[in-house]
């Protein structure tokens, strides 16, 4: 049985966005952009695992969002 792994590339710095934080951590409609993305893959029937790629200085923020939302499919 094969697995489907979603790889989310969240390593941008947001320079062109002109904010103090990368745009993936900006709130939109009550959640960060990355939370909206993770929600989609977390609830998708064909996705077995999620891997988020981020700059090292933002990994703790990603881990915080994963814990807060109980994203069980995020493994890496």
SULSUL-V201197 format. One record per run of one state. SS is the DSSP state (helix for helix, strand for strand, loop for the rest). FROM is the first residue (numbers start at 1). TO is the last residue. Records with the same first field share a line. If there is no record, write none. Layout:
BEGIN
SS: FROM-TO ; FROM-TO
END
This chain:
BEGIN
loop: 1-4 ; 11-22 ; 26-26 ; 29-30 ; 44-48 ; 55-55 ; 70-73 ; 75-76
strand: 5-10 ; 27-28 ; 31-32 ; 49-54 ; 74-74
helix: 23-25 ; 33-43 ; 56-69
END
